[in-house]
Amino acid sequence: MKDNPKNKFETAVNRAGAEKWKKLSAAEKGPYMAEAKRRMEEYHKSNAAYNKRVAAGASNQEESYNSMSKVDDEEEEEED
């Protein structure tokens, strides 16, 4: 990794975090690894669903419109 003079602080923080991580035992890393695995599975499910919608012909613009319509409908119901 090349040092970027504009990001000296971030580089120092990243290095310190990496050193801490390397010193952790497998048991100490366990909860973090389990959470990372859960999130990765969630990401893959979400990505597969998105790809399926795109393949079916739904464009991002249509999805945005549909999402906004649902939000607007929910707000109107709350006002009633």
mmCIF file of the N, C-alpha and C atoms, coordinates in Angstrom:
data_MODEL
# 
_entry.id   MODEL 
# 
loop_
_atom_site.group_PDB 
_atom_site.id 
_atom_site.type_symbol 
_atom_site.label_atom_id 
_atom_site.label_alt_id 
_atom_site.label_comp_id 
_atom_site.label_asym_id 
_atom_site.label_entity_id 
_atom_site.label_seq_id 
_atom_site.pdbx_PDB_ins_code 
_atom_site.Cartn_x 
_atom_site.Cartn_y 
_atom_site.Cartn_z 
_atom_site.occupancy 
_atom_site.B_iso_or_equiv 
_atom_site.pdbx_formal_charge 
_atom_site.auth_seq_id 
_atom_site.auth_comp_id 
_atom_site.auth_asym_id 
_atom_site.auth_atom_id 
_atom_site.pdbx_PDB_model_num 
ATOM 1   N N  . MET A 1 1  ? 0.846   -1.179  0.000   1.00 0.00 ? 1  MET A N  1 
ATOM 2   C CA . MET A 1 1  ? 0.000   0.000   0.000   1.00 0.00 ? 1  MET A CA 1 
ATOM 3   C C  . MET A 1 1  ? 0.885   1.234   0.000   1.00 0.00 ? 1  MET A C  1 
ATOM 4   N N  . LYS A 1 2  ? 0.673   2.135   -0.949  1.00 0.00 ? 2  LYS A N  1 
ATOM 5   C CA . LYS A 1 2  ? 1.450   3.355   -1.021  1.00 0.00 ? 2  LYS A CA 1 
ATOM 6   C C  . LYS A 1 2  ? 0.847   4.380   -0.065  1.00 0.00 ? 2  LYS A C  1 
ATOM 7   N N  . ASP A 1 3  ? 1.707   5.121   0.577   1.00 0.00 ? 3  ASP A N  1 
ATOM 8   C CA . ASP A 1 3  ? 1.227   6.171   1.470   1.00 0.00 ? 3  ASP A CA 1 
ATOM 9   C C  . ASP A 1 3  ? 0.718   7.348   0.661   1.00 0.00 ? 3  ASP A C  1 
ATOM 10  N N  . ASN A 1 4  ? -0.425  7.817   1.005   1.00 0.00 ? 4  ASN A N  1 
ATOM 11  C CA . ASN A 1 4  ? -1.000  8.992   0.382   1.00 0.00 ? 4  ASN A CA 1 
ATOM 12  C C  . ASN A 1 4  ? -0.830  10.142  1.367   1.00 0.00 ? 4  ASN A C  1 
ATOM 13  N N  . PRO A 1 5  ? -0.090  11.186  0.995   1.00 0.00 ? 5  PRO A N  1 
ATOM 14  C CA . PRO A 1 5  ? 0.166   12.269  1.943   1.00 0.00 ? 5  PRO A CA 1 
ATOM 15  C C  . PRO A 1 5  ? -1.096  12.940  2.452   1.00 0.00 ? 5  PRO A C  1 
ATOM 16  N N  . LYS A 1 6  ? -2.180  12.863  1.710   1.00 0.00 ? 6  LYS A N  1 
ATOM 17  C CA . LYS A 1 6  ? -3.434  13.474  2.149   1.00 0.00 ? 6  LYS A CA 1 
ATOM 18  C C  . LYS A 1 6  ? -4.153  12.616  3.178   1.00 0.00 ? 6  LYS A C  1 
ATOM 19  N N  . ASN A 1 7  ? -3.784  11.353  3.287   1.00 0.00 ? 7  ASN A N  1 
ATOM 20  C CA . ASN A 1 7  ? -4.484  10.424  4.175   1.00 0.00 ? 7  ASN A CA 1 
ATOM 21  C C  . ASN A 1 7  ? -3.559  9.815   5.219   1.00 0.00 ? 7  ASN A C  1 
ATOM 22  N N  . LYS A 1 8  ? -2.685  10.591  5.785   1.00 0.00 ? 8  LYS A N  1 
ATOM 23  C CA . LYS A 1 8  ? -1.736  10.049  6.759   1.00 0.00 ? 8  LYS A CA 1 
ATOM 24  C C  . LYS A 1 8  ? -2.453  9.502   7.987   1.00 0.00 ? 8  LYS A C  1 
ATOM 25  N N  . PHE A 1 9  ? -3.463  10.206  8.463   1.00 0.00 ? 9  PHE A N  1 
ATOM 26  C CA . PHE A 1 9  ? -4.181  9.749   9.648   1.00 0.00 ? 9  PHE A CA 1 
ATOM 27  C C  . PHE A 1 9  ? -4.893  8.429   9.376   1.00 0.00 ? 9  PHE A C  1 
ATOM 28  N N  . GLU A 1 10 ? -5.595  8.341   8.258   1.00 0.00 ? 10 GLU A N  1 
ATOM 29  C CA . GLU A 1 10 ? -6.320  7.127   7.931   1.00 0.00 ? 10 GLU A CA 1 
ATOM 30  C C  . GLU A 1 10 ? -5.369  5.945   7.783   1.00 0.00 ? 10 GLU A C  1 
ATOM 31  N N  . THR A 1 11 ? -4.227  6.177   7.198   1.00 0.00 ? 11 THR A N  1 
ATOM 32  C CA . THR A 1 11 ? -3.241  5.113   7.030   1.00 0.00 ? 11 THR A CA 1 
ATOM 33  C C  . THR A 1 11 ? -2.776  4.607   8.384   1.00 0.00 ? 11 THR A C  1 
ATOM 34  N N  . ALA A 1 12 ? -2.525  5.510   9.305   1.00 0.00 ? 12 ALA A N  1 
ATOM 35  C CA . ALA A 1 12 ? -2.085  5.123   10.647  1.00 0.00 ? 12 ALA A CA 1 
ATOM 36  C C  . ALA A 1 12 ? -3.168  4.324   11.362  1.00 0.00 ? 12 ALA A C  1 
ATOM 37  N N  . VAL A 1 13 ? -4.400  4.741   11.225  1.00 0.00 ? 13 VAL A N  1 
ATOM 38  C CA . VAL A 1 13 ? -5.520  4.044   11.868  1.00 0.00 ? 13 VAL A CA 1 
ATOM 39  C C  . VAL A 1 13 ? -5.676  2.648   11.265  1.00 0.00 ? 13 VAL A C  1 
ATOM 40  N N  . ASN A 1 14 ? -5.593  2.562   9.945   1.00 0.00 ? 14 ASN A N  1 
ATOM 41  C CA . ASN A 1 14 ? -5.715  1.262   9.278   1.00 0.00 ? 14 ASN A CA 1 
ATOM 42  C C  . ASN A 1 14 ? -4.609  0.311   9.717   1.00 0.00 ? 14 ASN A C  1 
ATOM 43  N N  . ARG A 1 15 ? -3.403  0.824   9.790   1.00 0.00 ? 15 ARG A N  1 
ATOM 44  C CA . ARG A 1 15 ? -2.284  -0.018  10.203  1.00 0.00 ? 15 ARG A CA 1 
ATOM 45  C C  . ARG A 1 15 ? -2.461  -0.498  11.640  1.00 0.00 ? 15 ARG A C  1 
ATOM 46  N N  . ALA A 1 16 ? -2.897  0.403   12.514  1.00 0.00 ? 16 ALA A N  1 
ATOM 47  C CA . ALA A 1 16 ? -3.096  0.029   13.915  1.00 0.00 ? 16 ALA A CA 1 
ATOM 48  C C  . ALA A 1 16 ? -4.185  -1.044  14.024  1.00 0.00 ? 16 ALA A C  1 
ATOM 49  N N  . GLY A 1 17 ? -5.267  -0.881  13.267  1.00 0.00 ? 17 GLY A N  1 
ATOM 50  C CA . GLY A 1 17 ? -6.338  -1.870  13.283  1.00 0.00 ? 17 GLY A CA 1 
ATOM 51  C C  . GLY A 1 17 ? -5.878  -3.209  12.758  1.00 0.00 ? 17 GLY A C  1 
ATOM 52  N N  . ALA A 1 18 ? -5.087  -3.179  11.704  1.00 0.00 ? 18 ALA A N  1 
ATOM 53  C CA . ALA A 1 18 ? -4.577  -4.424  11.117  1.00 0.00 ? 18 ALA A CA 1 
ATOM 54  C C  . ALA A 1 18 ? -3.659  -5.144  12.100  1.00 0.00 ? 18 ALA A C  1 
ATOM 55  N N  . GLU A 1 19 ? -2.838  -4.408  12.794  1.00 0.00 ? 19 GLU A N  1 
ATOM 56  C CA . GLU A 1 19 ? -1.951  -5.022  13.775  1.00 0.00 ? 19 GLU A CA 1 
ATOM 57  C C  . GLU A 1 19 ? -2.748  -5.656  14.913  1.00 0.00 ? 19 GLU A C  1 
ATOM 58  N N  . LYS A 1 20 ? -3.788  -4.956  15.367  1.00 0.00 ? 20 LYS A N  1 
ATOM 59  C CA . LYS A 1 20 ? -4.648  -5.511  16.430  1.00 0.00 ? 20 LYS A CA 1 
ATOM 60  C C  . LYS A 1 20 ? -5.321  -6.799  15.958  1.00 0.00 ? 20 LYS A C  1 
ATOM 61  N N  . TRP A 1 21 ? -5.819  -6.777  14.728  1.00 0.00 ? 21 TRP A N  1 
ATOM 62  C CA . TRP A 1 21 ? -6.516  -7.939  14.173  1.00 0.00 ? 21 TRP A CA 1 
ATOM 63  C C  . TRP A 1 21 ? -5.583  -9.142  14.104  1.00 0.00 ? 21 TRP A C  1 
ATOM 64  N N  . LYS A 1 22 ? -4.367  -8.912  13.672  1.00 0.00 ? 22 LYS A N  1 
ATOM 65  C CA . LYS A 1 22 ? -3.399  -10.002 13.544  1.00 0.00 ? 22 LYS A CA 1 
ATOM 66  C C  . LYS A 1 22 ? -3.083  -10.642 14.892  1.00 0.00 ? 22 LYS A C  1 
ATOM 67  N N  . LYS A 1 23 ? -3.177  -9.865  15.957  1.00 0.00 ? 23 LYS A N  1 
ATOM 68  C CA . LYS A 1 23 ? -2.849  -10.370 17.292  1.00 0.00 ? 23 LYS A CA 1 
ATOM 69  C C  . LYS A 1 23 ? -4.001  -11.132 17.941  1.00 0.00 ? 23 LYS A C  1 
ATOM 70  N N  . LEU A 1 24 ? -5.218  -11.009 17.402  1.00 0.00 ? 24 LEU A N  1 
ATOM 71  C CA . LEU A 1 24 ? -6.364  -11.703 17.982  1.00 0.00 ? 24 LEU A CA 1 
ATOM 72  C C  . LEU A 1 24 ? -6.276  -13.200 17.716  1.00 0.00 ? 24 LEU A C  1 
ATOM 73  N N  . SER A 1 25 ? -6.757  -13.969 18.674  1.00 0.00 ? 25 SER A N  1 
ATOM 74  C CA . SER A 1 25 ? -6.818  -15.417 18.477  1.00 0.00 ? 25 SER A CA 1 
ATOM 75  C C  . SER A 1 25 ? -8.033  -15.750 17.616  1.00 0.00 ? 25 SER A C  1 
ATOM 76  N N  . ALA A 1 26 ? -8.093  -16.986 17.151  1.00 0.00 ? 26 ALA A N  1 
ATOM 77  C CA . ALA A 1 26 ? -9.229  -17.429 16.333  1.00 0.00 ? 26 ALA A CA 1 
ATOM 78  C C  . ALA A 1 26 ? -10.535 -17.311 17.115  1.00 0.00 ? 26 ALA A C  1 
ATOM 79  N N  . ALA A 1 27 ? -10.495 -17.607 18.405  1.00 0.00 ? 27 ALA A N  1 
ATOM 80  C CA . ALA A 1 27 ? -11.691 -17.509 19.241  1.00 0.00 ? 27 ALA A CA 1 
ATOM 81  C C  . ALA A 1 27 ? -12.161 -16.061 19.359  1.00 0.00 ? 27 ALA A C  1 
ATOM 82  N N  . GLU A 1 28 ? -11.220 -15.138 19.445  1.00 0.00 ? 28 GLU A N  1 
ATOM 83  C CA . GLU A 1 28 ? -11.583 -13.725 19.546  1.00 0.00 ? 28 GLU A CA 1 
ATOM 84  C C  . GLU A 1 28 ? -12.112 -13.184 18.216  1.00 0.00 ? 28 GLU A C  1 
ATOM 85  N N  . LYS A 1 29 ? -11.639 -13.736 17.119  1.00 0.00 ? 29 LYS A N  1 
ATOM 86  C CA . LYS A 1 29 ? -12.103 -13.314 15.801  1.00 0.00 ? 29 LYS A CA 1 
ATOM 87  C C  . LYS A 1 29 ? -13.463 -13.931 15.454  1.00 0.00 ? 29 LYS A C  1 
ATOM 88  N N  . GLY A 1 30 ? -13.817 -15.018 16.119  1.00 0.00 ? 30 GLY A N  1 
ATOM 89  C CA . GLY A 1 30 ? -15.024 -15.773 15.793  1.00 0.00 ? 30 GLY A CA 1 
ATOM 90  C C  . GLY A 1 30 ? -16.282 -14.951 15.611  1.00 0.00 ? 30 GLY A C  1 
ATOM 91  N N  . PRO A 1 31 ? -16.672 -14.125 16.603  1.00 0.00 ? 31 PRO A N  1 
ATOM 92  C CA . PRO A 1 31 ? -17.912 -13.357 16.445  1.00 0.00 ? 31 PRO A CA 1 
ATOM 93  C C  . PRO A 1 31 ? -17.879 -12.408 15.242  1.00 0.00 ? 31 PRO A C  1 
ATOM 94  N N  . TYR A 1 32 ? -16.720 -11.819 14.984  1.00 0.00 ? 32 TYR A N  1 
ATOM 95  C CA . TYR A 1 32 ? -16.603 -10.910 13.847  1.00 0.00 ? 32 TYR A CA 1 
ATOM 96  C C  . TYR A 1 32 ? -16.715 -11.666 12.524  1.00 0.00 ? 32 TYR A C  1 
ATOM 97  N N  . MET A 1 33 ? -16.089 -12.832 12.474  1.00 0.00 ? 33 MET A N  1 
ATOM 98  C CA . MET A 1 33 ? -16.140 -13.642 11.259  1.00 0.00 ? 33 MET A CA 1 
ATOM 99  C C  . MET A 1 33 ? -17.560 -14.154 11.007  1.00 0.00 ? 33 MET A C  1 
ATOM 100 N N  . ALA A 1 34 ? -18.267 -14.519 12.073  1.00 0.00 ? 34 ALA A N  1 
ATOM 101 C CA . ALA A 1 34 ? -19.647 -14.990 11.933  1.00 0.00 ? 34 ALA A CA 1 
ATOM 102 C C  . ALA A 1 34 ? -20.535 -13.871 11.406  1.00 0.00 ? 34 ALA A C  1 
ATOM 103 N N  . GLU A 1 35 ? -20.349 -12.664 11.927  1.00 0.00 ? 35 GLU A N  1 
ATOM 104 C CA . GLU A 1 35 ? -21.135 -11.526 11.463  1.00 0.00 ? 35 GLU A CA 1 
ATOM 105 C C  . GLU A 1 35 ? -20.805 -11.204 10.011  1.00 0.00 ? 35 GLU A C  1 
ATOM 106 N N  . ALA A 1 36 ? -19.540 -11.271 9.645   1.00 0.00 ? 36 ALA A N  1 
ATOM 107 C CA . ALA A 1 36 ? -19.141 -11.022 8.262   1.00 0.00 ? 36 ALA A CA 1 
ATOM 108 C C  . ALA A 1 36 ? -19.765 -12.060 7.336   1.00 0.00 ? 36 ALA A C  1 
ATOM 109 N N  . LYS A 1 37 ? -19.787 -13.316 7.757   1.00 0.00 ? 37 LYS A N  1 
ATOM 110 C CA . LYS A 1 37 ? -20.382 -14.376 6.943   1.00 0.00 ? 37 LYS A CA 1 
ATOM 111 C C  . LYS A 1 37 ? -21.881 -14.140 6.773   1.00 0.00 ? 37 LYS A C  1 
ATOM 112 N N  . ARG A 1 38 ? -22.568 -13.758 7.856   1.00 0.00 ? 38 ARG A N  1 
ATOM 113 C CA . ARG A 1 38 ? -24.007 -13.497 7.797   1.00 0.00 ? 38 ARG A CA 1 
ATOM 114 C C  . ARG A 1 38 ? -24.293 -12.346 6.833   1.00 0.00 ? 38 ARG A C  1 
ATOM 115 N N  . ARG A 1 39 ? -23.514 -11.288 6.939   1.00 0.00 ? 39 ARG A N  1 
ATOM 116 C CA . ARG A 1 39 ? -23.721 -10.139 6.062   1.00 0.00 ? 39 ARG A CA 1 
ATOM 117 C C  . ARG A 1 39 ? -23.414 -10.473 4.603   1.00 0.00 ? 39 ARG A C  1 
ATOM 118 N N  . MET A 1 40 ? -22.414 -11.298 4.376   1.00 0.00 ? 40 MET A N  1 
ATOM 119 C CA . MET A 1 40 ? -22.070 -11.686 3.012   1.00 0.00 ? 40 MET A CA 1 
ATOM 120 C C  . MET A 1 40 ? -23.206 -12.507 2.397   1.00 0.00 ? 40 MET A C  1 
ATOM 121 N N  . GLU A 1 41 ? -23.787 -13.420 3.179   1.00 0.00 ? 41 GLU A N  1 
ATOM 122 C CA . GLU A 1 41 ? -24.911 -14.209 2.683   1.00 0.00 ? 41 GLU A CA 1 
ATOM 123 C C  . GLU A 1 41 ? -26.101 -13.310 2.376   1.00 0.00 ? 41 GLU A C  1 
ATOM 124 N N  . GLU A 1 42 ? -26.350 -12.340 3.248   1.00 0.00 ? 42 GLU A N  1 
ATOM 125 C CA . GLU A 1 42 ? -27.442 -11.391 3.043   1.00 0.00 ? 42 GLU A CA 1 
ATOM 126 C C  . GLU A 1 42 ? -27.200 -10.588 1.759   1.00 0.00 ? 42 GLU A C  1 
ATOM 127 N N  . TYR A 1 43 ? -25.964 -10.168 1.556   1.00 0.00 ? 43 TYR A N  1 
ATOM 128 C CA . TYR A 1 43 ? -25.607 -9.423  0.347   1.00 0.00 ? 43 TYR A CA 1 
ATOM 129 C C  . TYR A 1 43 ? -25.860 -10.270 -0.901  1.00 0.00 ? 43 TYR A C  1 
ATOM 130 N N  . HIS A 1 44 ? -25.439 -11.534 -0.876  1.00 0.00 ? 44 HIS A N  1 
ATOM 131 C CA . HIS A 1 44 ? -25.617 -12.394 -2.041  1.00 0.00 ? 44 HIS A CA 1 
ATOM 132 C C  . HIS A 1 44 ? -27.098 -12.612 -2.345  1.00 0.00 ? 44 HIS A C  1 
ATOM 133 N N  . LYS A 1 45 ? -27.923 -12.776 -1.316  1.00 0.00 ? 45 LYS A N  1 
ATOM 134 C CA . LYS A 1 45 ? -29.364 -12.933 -1.526  1.00 0.00 ? 45 LYS A CA 1 
ATOM 135 C C  . LYS A 1 45 ? -29.950 -11.672 -2.158  1.00 0.00 ? 45 LYS A C  1 
ATOM 136 N N  . SER A 1 46 ? -29.585 -10.538 -1.601  1.00 0.00 ? 46 SER A N  1 
ATOM 137 C CA . SER A 1 46 ? -30.091 -9.270  -2.098  1.00 0.00 ? 46 SER A CA 1 
ATOM 138 C C  . SER A 1 46 ? -29.634 -9.024  -3.527  1.00 0.00 ? 46 SER A C  1 
ATOM 139 N N  . ASN A 1 47 ? -28.386 -9.327  -3.806  1.00 0.00 ? 47 ASN A N  1 
ATOM 140 C CA . ASN A 1 47 ? -27.841 -9.138  -5.146  1.00 0.00 ? 47 ASN A CA 1 
ATOM 141 C C  . ASN A 1 47 ? -28.534 -10.069 -6.144  1.00 0.00 ? 47 ASN A C  1 
ATOM 142 N N  . ALA A 1 48 ? -28.784 -11.300 -5.751  1.00 0.00 ? 48 ALA A N  1 
ATOM 143 C CA . ALA A 1 48 ? -29.470 -12.244 -6.637  1.00 0.00 ? 48 ALA A CA 1 
ATOM 144 C C  . ALA A 1 48 ? -30.885 -11.762 -6.930  1.00 0.00 ? 48 ALA A C  1 
ATOM 145 N N  . ALA A 1 49 ? -31.576 -11.250 -5.915  1.00 0.00 ? 49 ALA A N  1 
ATOM 146 C CA . ALA A 1 49 ? -32.930 -10.742 -6.112  1.00 0.00 ? 49 ALA A CA 1 
ATOM 147 C C  . ALA A 1 49 ? -32.920 -9.537  -7.045  1.00 0.00 ? 49 ALA A C  1 
ATOM 148 N N  . TYR A 1 50 ? -31.951 -8.671  -6.863  1.00 0.00 ? 50 TYR A N  1 
ATOM 149 C CA . TYR A 1 50 ? -31.826 -7.501  -7.732  1.00 0.00 ? 50 TYR A CA 1 
ATOM 150 C C  . TYR A 1 50 ? -31.573 -7.927  -9.173  1.00 0.00 ? 50 TYR A C  1 
ATOM 151 N N  . ASN A 1 51 ? -30.635 -8.839  -9.363  1.00 0.00 ? 51 ASN A N  1 
ATOM 152 C CA . ASN A 1 51 ? -30.320 -9.302  -10.716 1.00 0.00 ? 51 ASN A CA 1 
ATOM 153 C C  . ASN A 1 51 ? -31.537 -9.957  -11.368 1.00 0.00 ? 51 ASN A C  1 
ATOM 154 N N  . LYS A 1 52 ? -32.332 -10.640 -10.584 1.00 0.00 ? 52 LYS A N  1 
ATOM 155 C CA . LYS A 1 52 ? -33.536 -11.281 -11.107 1.00 0.00 ? 52 LYS A CA 1 
ATOM 156 C C  . LYS A 1 52 ? -34.540 -10.218 -11.565 1.00 0.00 ? 52 LYS A C  1 
ATOM 157 N N  . ARG A 1 53 ? -34.686 -9.145  -10.763 1.00 0.00 ? 53 ARG A N  1 
ATOM 158 C CA . ARG A 1 53 ? -35.596 -8.066  -11.147 1.00 0.00 ? 53 ARG A CA 1 
ATOM 159 C C  . ARG A 1 53 ? -35.106 -7.381  -12.421 1.00 0.00 ? 53 ARG A C  1 
ATOM 160 N N  . VAL A 1 54 ? -33.809 -7.135  -12.505 1.00 0.00 ? 54 VAL A N  1 
ATOM 161 C CA . VAL A 1 54 ? -33.249 -6.479  -13.680 1.00 0.00 ? 54 VAL A CA 1 
ATOM 162 C C  . VAL A 1 54 ? -33.444 -7.358  -14.911 1.00 0.00 ? 54 VAL A C  1 
ATOM 163 N N  . ALA A 1 55 ? -33.209 -8.647  -14.754 1.00 0.00 ? 55 ALA A N  1 
ATOM 164 C CA . ALA A 1 55 ? -33.385 -9.569  -15.870 1.00 0.00 ? 55 ALA A CA 1 
ATOM 165 C C  . ALA A 1 55 ? -34.845 -9.621  -16.318 1.00 0.00 ? 55 ALA A C  1 
ATOM 166 N N  . ALA A 1 56 ? -35.762 -9.399  -15.385 1.00 0.00 ? 56 ALA A N  1 
ATOM 167 C CA . ALA A 1 56 ? -37.178 -9.425  -15.718 1.00 0.00 ? 56 ALA A CA 1 
ATOM 168 C C  . ALA A 1 56 ? -37.627 -8.140  -16.413 1.00 0.00 ? 56 ALA A C  1 
ATOM 169 N N  . GLY A 1 57 ? -36.719 -7.151  -16.475 1.00 0.00 ? 57 GLY A N  1 
ATOM 170 C CA . GLY A 1 57 ? -37.040 -5.940  -17.211 1.00 0.00 ? 57 GLY A CA 1 
ATOM 171 C C  . GLY A 1 57 ? -37.310 -4.727  -16.359 1.00 0.00 ? 57 GLY A C  1 
ATOM 172 N N  . ALA A 1 58 ? -37.229 -4.825  -15.070 1.00 0.00 ? 58 ALA A N  1 
ATOM 173 C CA . ALA A 1 58 ? -37.462 -3.664  -14.217 1.00 0.00 ? 58 ALA A CA 1 
ATOM 174 C C  . ALA A 1 58 ? -36.218 -2.782  -14.246 1.00 0.00 ? 58 ALA A C  1 
ATOM 175 N N  . SER A 1 59 ? -36.402 -1.530  -14.586 1.00 0.00 ? 59 SER A N  1 
ATOM 176 C CA . SER A 1 59 ? -35.263 -0.617  -14.617 1.00 0.00 ? 59 SER A CA 1 
ATOM 177 C C  . SER A 1 59 ? -35.108 0.037   -13.246 1.00 0.00 ? 59 SER A C  1 
ATOM 178 N N  . ASN A 1 60 ? -33.952 0.605   -13.017 1.00 0.00 ? 60 ASN A N  1 
ATOM 179 C CA . ASN A 1 60 ? -33.712 1.299   -11.749 1.00 0.00 ? 60 ASN A CA 1 
ATOM 180 C C  . ASN A 1 60 ? -34.696 2.437   -11.555 1.00 0.00 ? 60 ASN A C  1 
ATOM 181 N N  . GLN A 1 61 ? -35.058 3.103   -12.643 1.00 0.00 ? 61 GLN A N  1 
ATOM 182 C CA . GLN A 1 61 ? -35.991 4.210   -12.545 1.00 0.00 ? 61 GLN A CA 1 
ATOM 183 C C  . GLN A 1 61 ? -37.363 3.714   -12.091 1.00 0.00 ? 61 GLN A C  1 
ATOM 184 N N  . GLU A 1 62 ? -37.809 2.581   -12.622 1.00 0.00 ? 62 GLU A N  1 
ATOM 185 C CA . GLU A 1 62 ? -39.090 2.019   -12.224 1.00 0.00 ? 62 GLU A CA 1 
ATOM 186 C C  . GLU A 1 62 ? -39.063 1.612   -10.761 1.00 0.00 ? 62 GLU A C  1 
ATOM 187 N N  . GLU A 1 63 ? -37.949 1.008   -10.343 1.00 0.00 ? 63 GLU A N  1 
ATOM 188 C CA . GLU A 1 63 ? -37.822 0.594   -8.955  1.00 0.00 ? 63 GLU A CA 1 
ATOM 189 C C  . GLU A 1 63 ? -37.864 1.797   -8.031  1.00 0.00 ? 63 GLU A C  1 
ATOM 190 N N  . SER A 1 64 ? -37.182 2.873   -8.400  1.00 0.00 ? 64 SER A N  1 
ATOM 191 C CA . SER A 1 64 ? -37.171 4.076   -7.584  1.00 0.00 ? 64 SER A CA 1 
ATOM 192 C C  . SER A 1 64 ? -38.578 4.649   -7.481  1.00 0.00 ? 64 SER A C  1 
ATOM 193 N N  . TYR A 1 65 ? -39.283 4.681   -8.603  1.00 0.00 ? 65 TYR A N  1 
ATOM 194 C CA . TYR A 1 65 ? -40.641 5.203   -8.603  1.00 0.00 ? 65 TYR A CA 1 
ATOM 195 C C  . TYR A 1 65 ? -41.537 4.357   -7.715  1.00 0.00 ? 65 TYR A C  1 
ATOM 196 N N  . ASN A 1 66 ? -41.427 3.043   -7.839  1.00 0.00 ? 66 ASN A N  1 
ATOM 197 C CA . ASN A 1 66 ? -42.236 2.157   -7.016  1.00 0.00 ? 66 ASN A CA 1 
ATOM 198 C C  . ASN A 1 66 ? -41.927 2.341   -5.540  1.00 0.00 ? 66 ASN A C  1 
ATOM 199 N N  . SER A 1 67 ? -40.662 2.473   -5.203  1.00 0.00 ? 67 SER A N  1 
ATOM 200 C CA . SER A 1 67 ? -40.279 2.674   -3.811  1.00 0.00 ? 67 SER A CA 1 
ATOM 201 C C  . SER A 1 67 ? -40.857 3.976   -3.281  1.00 0.00 ? 67 SER A C  1 
ATOM 202 N N  . MET A 1 68 ? -40.764 5.037   -4.079  1.00 0.00 ? 68 MET A N  1 
ATOM 203 C CA . MET A 1 68 ? -41.288 6.329   -3.657  1.00 0.00 ? 68 MET A CA 1 
ATOM 204 C C  . MET A 1 68 ? -42.804 6.268   -3.492  1.00 0.00 ? 68 MET A C  1 
ATOM 205 N N  . SER A 1 69 ? -43.489 5.543   -4.373  1.00 0.00 ? 69 SER A N  1 
ATOM 206 C CA . SER A 1 69 ? -44.940 5.410   -4.267  1.00 0.00 ? 69 SER A CA 1 
ATOM 207 C C  . SER A 1 69 ? -45.330 4.737   -2.968  1.00 0.00 ? 69 SER A C  1 
ATOM 208 N N  . LYS A 1 70 ? -44.590 3.705   -2.597  1.00 0.00 ? 70 LYS A N  1 
ATOM 209 C CA . LYS A 1 70 ? -44.882 2.996   -1.350  1.00 0.00 ? 70 LYS A CA 1 
ATOM 210 C C  . LYS A 1 70 ? -44.675 3.900   -0.149  1.00 0.00 ? 70 LYS A C  1 
ATOM 211 N N  . VAL A 1 71 ? -43.619 4.701   -0.170  1.00 0.00 ? 71 VAL A N  1 
ATOM 212 C CA . VAL A 1 71 ? -43.349 5.624   0.933   1.00 0.00 ? 71 VAL A CA 1 
ATOM 213 C C  . VAL A 1 71 ? -44.448 6.660   1.011   1.00 0.00 ? 71 VAL A C  1 
ATOM 214 N N  . ASP A 1 72 ? -44.838 7.215   -0.132  1.00 0.00 ? 72 ASP A N  1 
ATOM 215 C CA . ASP A 1 72 ? -45.903 8.221   -0.153  1.00 0.00 ? 72 ASP A CA 1 
ATOM 216 C C  . ASP A 1 72 ? -47.217 7.639   0.360   1.00 0.00 ? 72 ASP A C  1 
ATOM 217 N N  . ASP A 1 73 ? -47.535 6.407   -0.040  1.00 0.00 ? 73 ASP A N  1 
ATOM 218 C CA . ASP A 1 73 ? -48.764 5.757   0.412   1.00 0.00 ? 73 ASP A CA 1 
ATOM 219 C C  . ASP A 1 73 ? -48.760 5.568   1.916   1.00 0.00 ? 73 ASP A C  1 
ATOM 220 N N  . GLU A 1 74 ? -47.628 5.177   2.469   1.00 0.00 ? 74 GLU A N  1 
ATOM 221 C CA . GLU A 1 74 ? -47.523 4.962   3.907   1.00 0.00 ? 74 GLU A CA 1 
ATOM 222 C C  . GLU A 1 74 ? -47.689 6.280   4.656   1.00 0.00 ? 74 GLU A C  1 
ATOM 223 N N  . GLU A 1 75 ? -47.121 7.362   4.131   1.00 0.00 ? 75 GLU A N  1 
ATOM 224 C CA . GLU A 1 75 ? -47.241 8.670   4.778   1.00 0.00 ? 75 GLU A CA 1 
ATOM 225 C C  . GLU A 1 75 ? -48.694 9.138   4.761   1.00 0.00 ? 75 GLU A C  1 
ATOM 226 N N  . GLU A 1 76 ? -49.400 8.895   3.656   1.00 0.00 ? 76 GLU A N  1 
ATOM 227 C CA . GLU A 1 76 ? -50.812 9.296   3.556   1.00 0.00 ? 76 GLU A CA 1 
ATOM 228 C C  . GLU A 1 76 ? -51.647 8.514   4.557   1.00 0.00 ? 76 GLU A C  1 
ATOM 229 N N  . GLU A 1 77 ? -51.369 7.243   4.742   1.00 0.00 ? 77 GLU A N  1 
ATOM 230 C CA . GLU A 1 77 ? -52.112 6.423   5.696   1.00 0.00 ? 77 GLU A CA 1 
ATOM 231 C C  . GLU A 1 77 ? -51.896 6.928   7.115   1.00 0.00 ? 77 GLU A C  1 
ATOM 232 N N  . GLU A 1 78 ? -50.683 7.373   7.438   1.00 0.00 ? 78 GLU A N  1 
ATOM 233 C CA . GLU A 1 78 ? -50.390 7.873   8.776   1.00 0.00 ? 78 GLU A CA 1 
ATOM 234 C C  . GLU A 1 78 ? -51.125 9.165   9.053   1.00 0.00 ? 78 GLU A C  1 
ATOM 235 N N  . GLU A 1 79 ? -51.322 9.998   8.038   1.00 0.00 ? 79 GLU A N  1 
ATOM 236 C CA . GLU A 1 79 ? -51.999 11.282  8.203   1.00 0.00 ? 79 GLU A CA 1 
ATOM 237 C C  . GLU A 1 79 ? -53.491 11.092  8.443   1.00 0.00 ? 79 GLU A C  1 
ATOM 238 N N  . ASP A 1 80 ? -54.082 10.042  7.926   1.00 0.00 ? 80 ASP A N  1 
ATOM 239 C CA . ASP A 1 80 ? -55.538 9.803   8.060   1.00 0.00 ? 80 ASP A CA 1 
ATOM 240 C C  . ASP A 1 80 ? -55.926 9.448   9.432   1.00 0.00 ? 80 ASP A C  1 
# 
